[in-house]
Every structure is written in structure tokens, then in C-alpha cells.
Amino acid sequence: MTSLVEVYRRWPTNADCIAHLESVRWPGGPLCPYCGADRVSRNRDAKRTATAERWKCQRCLRSFSVTVGTIFHRTHVDLQRWFLLIALMLSARKGLSAMQAARDLDMRRPTVWSMMHRVRRAMKDDGRLLAGIVEMDESFVGGRRRKANRRDDDEPGPRGTSGKTPVVGAVERGGRVKAKAVKRGEISADDLRRFVAATIDCPRAVLTTDEYAGYNGLNAIVAHRRINHSVAYVERDLFSGQFGPVHTNTIEGVWAILKRAIFGQFHHVSPKYLPLYLNEIVYRYNARRHDDGFNVALYLAVNP
Ligand SMILES: [Zn+2]
């Protein structure tokens, strides 16, 4: 993962950052963001600022810079600061608070806060469905009761209590994760079924969940194995371990990351912003083994 030192080494000046962003956005050369023309030229007359107007379209005659239509547009923050912020966010394993980032970047906290939300908004899911052994579970953010307290709730029906925002998640064992905040105060069987259909490659996946009644009926659309927490946390698979042991430890690990980030760094997270924090946590988790997480983040930032 790209560190602060690496950002400074690879792109020592703001002009280097602009040139790099141009190569990420326009690998085949600059295109007018307004009309799509490739007949563009350097605009030498424009006033040079942090995100200077640097190009002029020969067809529609409009001036533009590489930041037009991206999360960097009209922020009056130089690109190198943005690069440093993205590197900080990606390398902060326990999450980065806006206060800490403001200190590290020597910027005002409200400015950094809104920049971080722009980055999170860009960290969208890639839309590829999960396959293989997929663990699915729910968690609750905010409120007082902990999830463990409702393990003995055998009654079919919605989970969750007031004051908490439900989050449903699925993770490939050894692979990628997807998570979604559910707006209502509870998770219904319909919510879970919709989430499965939208995130899991059903013909090619084996779904593992706990015994919550909301998961009843999923075996109609996907191969479905369940564990019984009251008997043993990890059960051996009856089918000769073909798919490995039946457990949901992987998704529980994702919830641990989420809760650590929210309680340790983001402090209070309102339901309004929870989807953005989820974007970041999911992106960091999925990029954890890739060297190009930084450049992929830049690509998403210029293709919002
Ligand atoms: Zn144009």
C-alpha cells in the first residue's frame, strides 16, 4: 500500500500529482469532459492554481482541468494534499479520524472531514458477485444491546432493536466482502434475500449463515449451510469437509474491523453517513492484498 513517503517520492510536486492523475483518467491522452473531443491543447493563458485550467477543447472551446467532474473538483485543495489524504486513509488499519488527518495534513478539520467523505463516496463497490464459500451475517451499529444478546432468540421474525442501524454483510472466505446498511430499524427475510440476490453468484456459491430464522428459504436460490451457535461455534461439514468447516468467523472478523473503526476513530456515526463509512471499510478490506489500492482509489475518484 502506498505510504506518505512513497507519495512524496513518486510525486514530489503538485504538478507531478496533476500529471499522474491525468494519466489515470486519460490513459490514451486528454479528452474534453464536456463534449468528449480529443482535439485539446494546453491552455497557457489560464490562471494557474491548485487545480488549474490546463487544457482547452478545440471543438467546444471550453477550458478544463483533470479535476472537472471528479471528487477533486472545486475544492481549492491541491492534489498533493488529496494524494496524501488517500494514502493516509488506506494505510490506517483501524480507521482514520478527521481530527487525526487534519493534524497530519495541517489542514482544518471540517475541510478534511468533507474531503474524506468525498473519497468514501468514490469507493464504490465494483459490482462483481461473490462466489465460492460465502459467509453472511448481520451486525448492528449504535444503540446499546450487543448482538450476542439475541443469539438465544429462536423466534422467526425481524432482528434488531430501536436506535441501531442494521448492516448486512457477505464475505468470500479468503476473498472480498460486501456490506450494506439497511435503512429501517430491522432486517427482514426480504432484505436478506434481496441482498443475497444482489451480491452473491448464487449458482457458484455455497452460503454459510447462522440459524437465524430470517435466512429460512434461501436454499431455494443458493446452496445454504447453517451453523448452530448453541451447539458449537465451528461444526465439521457433513459432506466430508468438501467446502471446509461450517463457520462464520470471516464475517465476524469484518464486523470486528467495522466496530473498531466506528468506536475507535469515527466515534459517533449517524445512519446518514454509515453507508459512506461502510464504503471505506469494505474498500480497505478488499484492497488489503493489492499493491495498487491507491491507484484504484484514484481511478474511482476521477470516475465517480
Ligand atoms: Zn469539448
Residues whose N, C-alpha, C, O or C-beta is under 5 A from the ligand:
A	BS01	ZN	C32 Y34 C35 G36 A37 C57 R59 C60 L61
